[in-house]
Amino acid sequence: MFKSKNSFIHKLQMSFLVTLLVFSSMFTTFVPSAAVAAEEDTVYVSSGGVDTNAGTKDAPFATIEKALQEVENGGTVVLLSDFVLDQTLSIDNSSNILGKTATIRSDEGSTYSIIRKEDFNNQTLIQISNANNITFENLIIDGNNVELIRSSGNFGIYVLGGSTALFENVDIVNHIVQGTGSFVVFSSGSANVIIKDGTLIKENEIRGLIPTNPQVCLLLVREGF
């Protein structure tokens, strides 16, 4: 009787141990895989970061170009601050970014800006080419009311080379362009610009040879979209 009772207790203990091991195995294989996927698909960038960082929220990159180089295709670059640019944000081969699909957005609960610096008055603010497909989401692209000084071919945002730029819940504001063939947002050739819900193109100006600009561009600039 005593031996039988011990045998039963032993079997019960073994059954509990097996159940615990199976549960533990399921837990340890499922949870880390989700965590790793999140880290690979999302990188963070802040004006106070460093480009030799890991690109995590606690150790963000310093430049949007570096973040786009490191994020996986189809991933997300999360802005943790405003960015004041004194040169073009080039999403192309000059930044070693080729044929990438990615989203650039503000961190949850925030709306950050990509802003033209006051003395940056002779180049495009954002240029996308080389078949890159970039979505801008929940942010502001601000020309800072800086008048571009070139006599022609001035752009706030220029999309070319088979690329696509999609804007969702984005304000494109305070751009001042002038001269022949100048646009606030411009696509050429097989490139595409897609404006989605919540995006406003407002408080911009086209100065100089206004008749050379398409009416749709004037409508977007004067009345918003």
Helices and strands as residue ranges (DSSP letters): H 2-41, E 42-45, H 64-70, E 75-79, E 83-85, E 89-91, G 93-95, E 101-106, E 112-116, E 126-128, E 133-147, E 155-159, E 164-178, E 183-187, E 192-195, E 200-202, E 205-207, G 210-212, H 215-223
